[in-house]
Amino acid sequence: SLGDVVHAVASAWALKERWPTLHLSWLVNRGLEPLLKPVGCVDATVPFDRNRFKGMLAPLSKRGELRSFTRTLREGNYDAVLDMQGLFRSGLFSWLTRAKVRVGDRKARECATCFYTQKVTTPPQPVHARERYAALAEALGAGKPTREDLDVRDTERATARELLREAGFGDGPLVTVCPGARWDTKIYPAKHFAAVLDELAESGVKQPVLVGGDDLGQIAGEIGEACTKAKPVSLAGKTGLRELTALLDISELMLTCDSGPMHIAAAQGTPTLAVFGPTDPRRTGPYGQLENVVSGECELMPCLKRRCPGLGTQCMHGLSAPTVTEKALALLRQTADNK
């Protein structure tokens, strides 16, 4: 997923800092390849269409495609492989490279451990994905990375500013908002988001910028219609991954649910206010900014469920707009003070 890729970038920087002449290739879902190709610590990307090999048995049922992909893996002549994902498919791909060193998590799922030559004991749950990935890189000798960002260039920042201008964004604080998530249970209601944005408008944030993929067009529209004071600018579905990353990089604040863009913003060092419900911020929160997580109250939190187990997503629907606004304004003041 997008978040997993962002978390693993820090380990890539750590490996490159430990061995500057290392040639690092990254096997990545084709849809996320554009995010990685410009990153300085990544020398090459090996794209694959995840849907081709979806499920534990898919690599075995699509042997023709697998043979072609296997040739690509073997032609890399890899000395070592780190399996960050820890599933049967990724473990199998690590084995198919014929690398002599294949490192993975001792607690990897779907019998992936049978493909590893070295099994690493990672920190016990609850622990952030970043910490687990760091433990795997450390098994090869990497240290603590000095960078975790996605290597945004000035030209990309300029492109992001041009996108904002073309969308009608004027002056004022740049607050980006990602109102969606892959799980319905993780989504803060549109009317709540609108209430927060209206309250922020009274403090000078007149044009919050809505971001995300094509699937967020509807909720972005609902938020815009529900706002009475704020005048949201919607870029949902109108940016590629690198443009989105640059946009989040220049933002003064990001307001979001537990989402992939949340992890991008945190990696870029942008103040990130995350609204959490069913998921555990200790495992998937904005890394380095867990103190910026706000949530409602529910006795089942964190349930880690895609569907509410019975209390009507109280964790998200019960979180009042003023609570979120108060935290957002505090972070904006902090950002202004640090300029």
C-alpha positions in Angstrom: 0.0 0.0 0.0 1.0 3.7 -0.3 1.7 3.9 3.4 3.9 0.8 3.5 6.0 2.2 0.6 6.4 5.6 2.3 7.5 3.9 5.6 10.1 1.8 3.8 11.8 4.8 2.2 13.5 5.6 5.4 15.1 2.1 5.4 16.2 2.7 1.8 18.0 5.9 2.9 19.6 4.0 5.8 21.0 1.3 3.5 22.3 3.9 1.0 23.9 5.9 3.8 25.6 2.7 5.1 26.9 1.7 1.6 26.9 4.7 -0.8 27.9 2.5 -3.7 25.1 0.0 -3.1 22.8 -0.5 -6.1 19.3 -0.6 -4.6 16.3 -1.9 -6.7 12.8 -1.7 -5.4 10.0 -4.2 -6.3 6.9 -2.1 -6.2 3.2 -2.1 -7.3 3.2 -0.4 -10.8 0.7 2.2 -9.6 3.1 3.4 -7.0 6.3 3.3 -9.1 6.1 7.0 -10.0 6.4 8.0 -6.4 9.8 6.1 -6.0 11.5 6.7 -9.3 12.8 10.2 -8.5 13.9 9.3 -4.9 17.7 9.6 -4.8 18.4 6.5 -2.7 16.5 4.2 -5.2 18.7 3.2 -8.2 16.1 1.2 -10.0 12.4 0.1 -9.7 11.0 -3.3 -10.7 7.3 -2.7 -11.3 4.6 -5.4 -11.1 0.9 -5.4 -11.5 -0.3 -6.5 -8.0 -3.7 -7.6 -9.3 -1.9 -10.2 -11.5 -0.7 -12.0 -8.5 -3.4 -11.2 -6.0 -4.0 -13.8 -3.3 -1.8 -16.5 -1.9 -2.2 -19.0 -4.8 -2.3 -16.5 -7.7 1.5 -16.8 -8.5 1.0 -20.6 -8.9 -2.2 -20.3 -11.1 -0.6 -17.8 -13.5 2.6 -19.7 -14.3 3.1 -18.1 -17.7 3.2 -14.6 -16.3 5.2 -15.8 -13.4 7.9 -17.2 -15.6 8.3 -13.9 -17.4 8.4 -12.0 -14.1 10.8 -14.5 -12.7 13.3 -13.9 -15.5 13.2 -10.2 -14.6 13.9 -10.9 -11.0 16.8 -13.2 -11.8 18.4 -10.9 -14.3 18.9 -8.4 -11.4 21.7 -10.7 -10.0 20.8 -9.5 -6.5 23.1 -10.3 -3.6 20.5 -9.7 -0.9 16.7 -9.1 -0.7 14.7 -7.5 2.1 11.1 -8.6 2.2 9.4 -5.7 3.9 5.8 -6.9 3.2 6.1 -10.4 4.7 3.4 -12.2 2.7 3.6 -15.5 0.7 3.8 -13.6 -2.6 6.6 -11.3 -1.5 8.4 -14.1 0.2 8.1 -16.2 -3.0 9.5 -13.3 -5.1 12.5 -13.0 -2.8 13.2 -16.7 -3.3 12.8 -16.4 -7.1 15.6 -13.8 -7.3 18.1 -16.6 -6.2 19.7 -14.1 -3.9 21.9 -15.9 -1.3 20.7 -13.6 1.5 17.0 -13.2 1.9 15.9 -11.3 5.0 12.4 -11.2 6.4 10.3 -10.9 9.6 10.3 -13.9 11.8 6.5 -13.2 12.3 5.8 -12.9 8.6 2.4 -14.2 7.5 1.2 -16.8 5.0 4.3 -19.0 5.5 6.5 -16.4 3.9 9.3 -17.3 6.4 10.0 -20.5 4.5 11.6 -18.4 1.8 14.1 -16.5 4.0 17.7 -17.3 4.8 17.6 -14.9 7.7 14.6 -14.4 10.0 14.6 -11.2 12.1 12.9 -10.7 15.4 11.1 -7.3 15.1 9.7 -5.4 18.0 6.4 -6.8 19.4 3.0 -5.2 18.6 1.8 -2.5 19.0 4.8 -1.0 17.1 4.9 1.3 14.2 5.6 -0.2 10.7 8.6 2.1 10.5 10.2 0.4 13.4 9.6 -3.0 12.0 11.1 -2.1 8.7 14.1 -0.5 10.4 14.8 -3.7 12.2 15.0 -5.6 8.9 17.4 -3.1 7.5 19.5 -3.2 10.6 19.9 -6.9 10.1 22.0 -6.0 7.0 24.0 -3.5 9.0 22.1 -0.3 8.3 21.9 2.3 11.0 19.4 5.0 11.9 18.6 7.0 8.7 19.2 10.8 8.6 16.5 11.1 6.0 13.0 9.8 5.6 11.6 12.1 2.9 10.6 11.4 -0.7 13.2 13.7 -2.2 11.0 16.5 -3.5 12.7 18.9 -5.9 12.3 22.6 -6.2 10.8 22.1 -9.7 8.1 19.9 -8.2 7.3 22.5 -5.6 6.9 25.1 -8.3 4.6 22.7 -10.2 2.5 22.3 -7.1 2.2 26.1 -6.6 1.1 26.4 -10.3 -1.6 23.8 -9.7 -2.8 25.8 -6.8 -2.9 29.0 -8.8 -4.8 27.3 -11.6 -7.3 25.9 -9.2 -8.0 29.4 -7.8 -6.1 29.3 -4.6 -5.1 32.7 -3.4 -3.2 34.0 -0.4 -3.5 32.6 3.2 -2.3 29.6 5.1 -2.1 26.4 2.9 -4.0 23.7 4.7 -4.4 20.5 2.8 -7.2 18.1 3.7 -7.5 14.4 2.8 -11.0 13.4 3.8 -11.0 9.8 2.7 -9.4 6.4 3.6 -9.5 2.8 2.3 -11.8 1.7 5.1 -15.2 3.3 5.6 -14.7 3.0 9.3 -11.7 5.3 9.2 -13.6 8.2 7.5 -14.5 11.3 9.4 -18.0 12.4 8.3 -18.1 15.1 5.6 -20.3 17.3 7.7 -17.8 17.2 10.5 -15.0 18.1 8.2 -17.0 21.0 6.9 -17.7 22.2 10.4 -13.9 22.1 11.1 -13.1 24.0 7.9 -15.8 26.7 8.7 -14.2 27.2 12.1 -10.8 27.4 10.6 -12.1 30.0 8.1 -12.9 32.3 11.0 -9.1 32.2 11.9 -7.9 33.0 8.4 -7.9 29.6 6.6 -10.3 30.7 3.9 -9.3 28.2 1.2 -8.5 24.7 2.5 -7.3 22.4 -0.3 -8.9 19.0 -0.6 -6.6 16.3 -1.9 -6.7 12.6 -2.6 -7.5 10.2 -5.4 -10.4 10.0 -7.9 -12.4 8.0 -5.4 -12.6 11.1 -3.1 -14.4 13.3 -5.6 -17.9 12.7 -4.0 -16.9 13.3 -0.4 -14.9 16.4 -1.5 -18.0 17.7 -3.2 -20.1 17.0 0.0 -17.6 18.9 2.1 -17.7 21.8 -0.3 -21.5 22.0 -0.3 -21.7 21.7 3.5 -19.2 24.6 4.1 -20.8 28.0 4.8 -17.7 30.1 5.5 -14.8 28.2 4.1 -14.3 28.1 0.3 -12.5 24.7 -0.3 -10.4 24.3 -3.4 -10.6 20.7 -4.6 -7.6 19.0 -6.2 -9.0 15.5 -5.4 -8.2 13.3 -8.4 -6.2 16.0 -10.1 -2.7 15.3 -8.9 -0.2 12.5 -9.6 1.7 11.0 -6.6 4.7 13.3 -7.0 2.5 16.4 -7.4 0.6 15.4 -4.3 3.9 14.9 -2.4 5.1 18.3 -3.4 1.8 19.8 -2.4 2.0 18.3 1.0 5.6 19.3 1.3 4.8 23.0 1.0 1.6 22.8 3.2 1.6 24.5 6.5 -0.8 21.8 7.9 -2.4 18.6 6.8 -5.7 17.5 8.2 -6.5 13.9 7.4 -8.0 10.5 8.3 -5.7 7.5 8.6 -4.6 7.5 5.0 -1.7 7.1 2.6 -1.3 10.9 2.1 -1.0 11.2 5.8 2.2 9.2 5.7 3.5 11.3 2.9 2.9 14.5 4.8 4.6 13.1 7.9 7.6 11.9 5.9 8.0 15.4 4.5 7.9 16.9 8.0 4.6 18.7 7.4 2.6 19.2 10.6 0.0 16.5 10.3 -3.3 16.4 12.3 -4.8 12.9 12.0 -8.2 11.8 13.0 -8.2 8.2 14.1 -10.9 5.7 15.1 -10.7 2.0 14.5 -6.9 1.8 13.9 -4.1 2.1 16.3 -1.8 5.2 15.8 1.0 3.4 17.5 1.0 1.0 14.5 -0.1 3.3 11.6 -0.1 6.9 12.9 1.8 9.8 11.4 5.4 8.7 12.3 7.1 11.2 14.6 3.9 13.1 15.2 1.7 10.7 17.2 1.0 13.6 19.6 -1.0 15.1 16.7 -3.6 12.3 16.6 -7.1 13.1 17.8 -9.9 10.6 18.2 -13.4 10.2 19.7 -14.2 7.8 22.5 -15.3 4.2 22.1 -14.8 1.2 24.4 -13.8 -1.0 21.4 -10.9 1.2 20.2 -8.8 0.2 18.5 -11.0 -2.5 17.0 -8.9 -2.7 13.8 -12.1 -3.5 11.8 -13.1 -2.5 8.3 -16.7 -2.7 9.4 -17.9 -1.3 12.7 -18.4 -4.2 15.2 -21.6 -2.7 16.5 -21.4 0.9 18.0 -22.1 2.9 14.8 -18.5 4.1 14.2 -18.9 6.1 17.4 -15.1 6.6 17.5 -15.4 8.9 14.4 -19.0 10.2 14.5 -18.6 11.2 18.2 -15.5 13.3 17.7 -16.7 16.9 17.8 -15.5 19.5 15.3 -14.2 22.0 18.0 -11.8 19.4 19.3 -10.3 19.0 15.9 -10.2 22.7 15.2 -8.5 23.5 18.5 -5.7 21.1 17.7 -5.4 22.4 14.1 -5.1 26.0 15.3 -2.5 25.1 17.8 -0.4 23.4 15.1 -0.8 26.4 12.8 0.4 28.8 15.5 3.3 26.5 16.1 4.2 26.5 12.4 4.0 30.3 12.3 6.2 30.6 15.4 8.9 28.4 13.8 9.1 30.5 10.6 
